[in-house]
């Protein structure tokens, strides 16, 4: 059967006729998708989702554009959705990791009896930071801005903002330790 005949049969209510389109294009679509995503299982899932989406939206298909081109566009949209989902999960994982580090650092302050000395030392060390570093610390820990917003204000990306904050915290921790050790002499 020709592609147009199969599509006409599906539109007329013959759901089984769609299987011929799946058989005809499944392998080609798989090779297209596997070039876009890293995981074989994910590629197979996207191919399956693409055929389901095509079946559900076959009424919107214009026979003048070619079925495989239309199907490939659907698959590309599903790939983009997966990329966005992975990117979102990576951002969330980074944010959770940063929050856990901050909690651990705060817990280390809470468990020490000489908390006042530590706070004085921390204030002193914060004052020694440069203006941009002070602004970054304020944006993150006072205004509680997300890393993406901080990076945007700095003209950098979220990852650069995360790395800058990490380095600032490392310097502050070193400064506080040094200051406290000097006080104990």
Phi, psi and omega in degrees: 000147177281156182304314181298323179292318179297315180297319178297321180294319179295315179297331180280354176116358179274088183296327182294335181296334180297333177303327178295323177291322178297312180299321184290322190245356186301311183296314181298318179294321178301313181295327175295313184289320183296339174284346183257334181238155186276332189260132181297316180297319178296320179298316179297320178297318180294320178299315180296314178300323182295318178293321177297314179298318179298316180298314182293333184247021182300334177295335180274348183290133175260120185298343181286341186265349180090127186295315184294322177299318179294315179297319178296322176297320177297314180298319179297321176296320177295322176298316179299319178297320178294319178299315179298318180297316179296320179295318179296318179295322179294319178297317180297317179298319178296320180294318179296320179297317179295319178297320179296318177300315180297319178298317179296319178295317178295320179298323179294329175290320184290333185276353183262137181290337183267048184299319181299318179297321180295317180297319178297316179296318179297315178301316179300315181293322177298321180294335182278351178290156175289164182303317180294319180295320177297319179297317180297316179298318180296316180300319185280314191258344176257306180280344180056043178285147176290159182301324180298319180292321178295313178302320180297316180293333178273353184076027180229182177269174179297322181294321178294322178294319179297316180294319177298315178297321178298314180296321178297315180297322178297315179296320179296317180298316179296316180297316180296314179300316181296316181296317180293323179290328176291325180292329184280350179283000000 
